[in-house]
Amino acid sequence: MRYLTVHLMPRDGGVFHPLGSELREESLIHREAIHHAEHLDDGTVVLLAEASGNRKRYEEIMTASSYVDDFLVAGEERWVAVSRFEPTNAIFEPWSTSTMPASS
């Protein structure tokens, strides 16, 4: 099996989504990896992510966020979370055709 690691950064050096900013600023939560992201037909995004630290604090942030439609967390010390949320335009900018190299 082959793996590819991709590191994406927003153009302005900020974050792709306000929820990501809130999670990044929380010192009790350590975001480890995003394993899957999918843009659904209803316009929302489903994300499968891995994290560690204070799971309860993560659940508090996700529950309080107006962006999050639904989420599920499994695990204790290190956990995985599936979330469905409303995207921002910054999420899609790296994938726009104007930024992708021409195929040869």
VEXDRENRO-733087 format. One record per residue (C-alpha): residue number from 1; residue in one letter; chain; x, y, z. Coordinates in steps of 0.001 Angstrom, whole numbers. Example, Ala and Ser with C-alpha at 12.3 -4.5 7.8 and 13.67 -1.06 7.14 Angstrom:
<pts>
   n res chain       x       y       z
   1   A     A   12300   -4500    7800
   2   S     A   13670   -1060    7140
</pts>
This chain:
<pts>
   n res chain       x       y       z
   1   M     A       0       0       0
   2   R     A    1258    3482    -834
   3   Y     A     670    6634    1134
   4   L     A     944   10279     272
   5   T     A    1328   13031    2837
   6   V     A     134   16458    1755
   7   H     A     597   19655    3725
   8   L     A   -1823   22403    2683
   9   M     A   -1580   25965    3925
  10   P     A   -4103   28753    3324
  11   R     A   -2799   31482    1023
  12   D     A   -3093   34189    3678
  13   G     A   -1278   32113    6312
  14   G     A   -4453   31831    8378
  15   V     A   -6726   28832    8657
  16   F     A   -9086   27103    6260
  17   H     A  -12034   27349    8630
  18   P     A  -12881   29297   11829
  19   L     A  -13478   25980   13612
  20   G     A   -9900   24950   12801
  21   S     A   -8664   28168   14364
  22   E     A  -10563   27471   17564
  23   L     A   -9247   23904   17758
  24   R     A   -5682   25033   17053
  25   E     A   -5821   27617   19843
  26   E     A   -7000   25030   22403
  27   S     A   -3825   23810   24144
  28   L     A   -5587   20733   25567
  29   I     A   -6248   19319   22071
  30   H     A   -3547   18060   19711
  31   R     A   -4684   17612   16142
  32   E     A   -2703   14714   14653
  33   A     A   -3962   14113   11098
  34   I     A   -6823   14448    8656
  35   H     A   -7355   11053    7065
  36   H     A  -10276   11813    4759
  37   A     A  -12282   14818    3579
  38   E     A  -15246   14758    1237
  39   H     A  -17432   17529    -164
  40   L     A  -20995   16192    -180
  41   D     A  -23782   16990   -2643
  42   D     A  -25645   18958      59
  43   G     A  -22703   21407     254
  44   T     A  -21325   20199    3575
  45   V     A  -17941   18582    4194
  46   V     A  -17354   15292    6009
  47   L     A  -13997   14998    7710
  48   L     A  -12293   12006    9353
  49   A     A   -9575   13302   11671
  50   E     A   -7302   11990   14399
  51   A     A   -6464   13858   17593
  52   S     A   -5259   13398   21157
  53   G     A   -5546   15252   24418
  54   N     A   -8716   16359   26149
  55   R     A  -11543   14667   24266
  56   K     A  -14193   16295   26472
  57   R     A  -12938   19764   25541
  58   Y     A  -13023   18790   21850
  59   E     A  -16636   17672   22216
  60   E     A  -17509   20965   23961
  61   I     A  -16039   23001   21095
  62   M     A  -17774   20911   18444
  63   T     A  -21137   21038   20256
  64   A     A  -20950   24831   20653
  65   S     A  -19918   25548   17054
  66   S     A  -22593   26906   14740
  67   Y     A  -20624   25457   11787
  68   V     A  -20897   21812   12912
  69   D     A  -23949   19883   11756
  70   D     A  -22965   16594   13384
  71   F     A  -19945   14761   14809
  72   L     A  -18943   11447   16353
  73   V     A  -15829   10684   18416
  74   A     A  -14343    7244   19199
  75   G     A  -11342    6462   21388
  76   E     A   -9824    7748   24616
  77   E     A   -6165    8887   24766
  78   R     A   -5928    9176   20998
  79   W     A   -9228    9351   19169
  80   V     A  -10763    9673   15736
  81   A     A  -13579   12033   14946
  82   V     A  -15994   12169   12046
  83   S     A  -17613   15546   11582
  84   R     A  -19962   17139    9067
  85   F     A  -19755   20910    8807
  86   E     A  -20417   23938    6625
  87   P     A  -17283   24792    4604
  88   T     A  -15788   28209    3912
  89   N     A  -14416   29347     541
  90   A     A  -10839   29032    1865
  91   I     A  -11281   25247    2001
  92   F     A  -11740   25049   -1762
  93   E     A   -9164   27628   -2908
  94   P     A   -6186   25195   -2995
  95   W     A   -8155   22979   -5367
  96   S     A   -9262   25664   -7801
  97   T     A   -8162   25077  -11384
  98   S     A   -6245   28363  -11457
  99   T     A   -3787   27035   -8870
 100   M     A   -3323   23574  -10305
 101   P     A    -453   22927  -12732
 102   A     A   -1338   22207  -16340
 103   S     A   -1272   18535  -17260
 104   S     A    1264   17460  -19870
</pts>
